[in-house]
């Protein structure tokens, strides 16, 4: 199968041109990994730390939460975010 530039979609042509411009200008690659394992380590180092509240089995339905709280005789914690990044550590 012969591949020509005209057969590529617009987004693929744009991506290919960005790669070619990067190569021609001598821009260093974002990751300088020698193996898949080292690439995974580089990506993991960029990720935010594990947040404890993400490990909690949250109940997303208020009515189910009320029923469960009555059943277990425990209080309810209602937590809501409005236009805020949940990974942000400050209140």
C-alpha positions as CSV (number, residue, x, y, z in Angstrom):
1,X,0.0,0.0,0.0
2,X,1.5,3.3,-1.1
3,X,1.0,6.1,1.4
4,X,0.7,9.7,0.2
5,X,0.3,12.9,2.0
6,X,-3.1,13.6,0.4
7,X,-4.4,10.3,1.8
8,X,-3.8,11.4,5.4
9,X,-6.4,13.2,7.4
10,X,-5.9,16.8,8.3
11,X,-5.0,16.1,11.9
12,X,-2.5,13.4,10.9
13,X,-0.9,15.8,8.4
14,X,-0.7,18.4,11.1
15,X,0.9,15.9,13.6
16,X,3.3,14.7,11.0
17,X,4.3,18.3,10.2
18,X,4.9,19.1,13.9
19,X,7.2,16.0,14.2
20,X,9.1,17.0,11.1
21,X,9.5,20.6,12.3
22,X,10.7,19.3,15.7
23,X,13.2,17.0,14.1
24,X,14.5,19.7,11.7
25,X,14.8,22.3,14.4
26,X,16.7,19.9,16.7
27,X,14.2,20.0,19.6
28,X,14.9,17.4,22.1
29,X,12.2,14.8,22.7
30,X,9.9,15.2,25.7
31,X,11.0,11.8,27.1
32,X,14.5,10.4,26.7
33,X,13.7,6.8,27.6
34,X,15.8,3.9,26.6
35,X,13.2,1.3,27.3
36,X,9.5,1.0,28.1
37,X,10.3,0.6,31.8
38,X,12.3,3.8,32.0
39,X,9.6,5.6,30.0
40,X,7.0,4.4,32.5
41,X,9.2,5.6,35.4
42,X,9.5,9.1,33.8
43,X,5.8,9.3,33.3
44,X,5.1,8.1,36.9
45,X,7.4,10.8,38.3
46,X,5.3,13.4,36.6
47,X,2.0,12.2,38.0
48,X,0.6,13.7,41.2
49,X,1.0,11.7,44.4
50,X,-1.7,9.2,45.4
51,X,-4.4,11.0,47.3
52,X,-6.0,9.1,50.1
53,X,-9.5,10.4,49.5
54,X,-9.5,8.8,46.0
55,X,-9.2,5.4,47.7
56,X,-12.5,5.8,49.7
57,X,-15.5,4.0,48.3
58,X,-17.6,7.1,47.8
59,X,-21.4,7.0,47.4
60,X,-22.4,9.3,44.5
61,X,-26.2,9.2,45.1
62,X,-27.4,11.3,48.1
63,X,-30.5,9.1,48.6
64,X,-28.4,5.9,48.7
65,X,-26.1,7.6,51.1
66,X,-28.9,8.6,53.4
67,X,-30.3,5.0,53.4
68,X,-26.8,3.5,54.0
69,X,-26.2,6.0,56.9
70,X,-29.5,5.1,58.5
71,X,-28.8,1.4,58.1
72,X,-25.3,1.6,59.6
73,X,-26.2,4.3,62.1
74,X,-23.4,6.6,60.9
75,X,-23.3,10.3,60.0
76,X,-23.2,11.5,56.5
77,X,-20.3,13.5,55.0
78,X,-21.5,15.6,52.1
79,X,-18.5,16.8,50.0
80,X,-19.0,19.0,46.9
81,X,-16.7,20.9,44.6
82,X,-17.7,23.8,42.4
83,X,-15.3,24.7,39.6
84,X,-12.3,23.5,41.6
85,X,-9.6,21.0,40.9
86,X,-10.2,18.0,43.2
87,X,-6.4,17.3,43.3
88,X,-5.8,20.8,44.8
89,X,-4.6,20.4,48.4
90,X,-5.7,23.7,49.8
91,X,-9.3,24.5,50.9
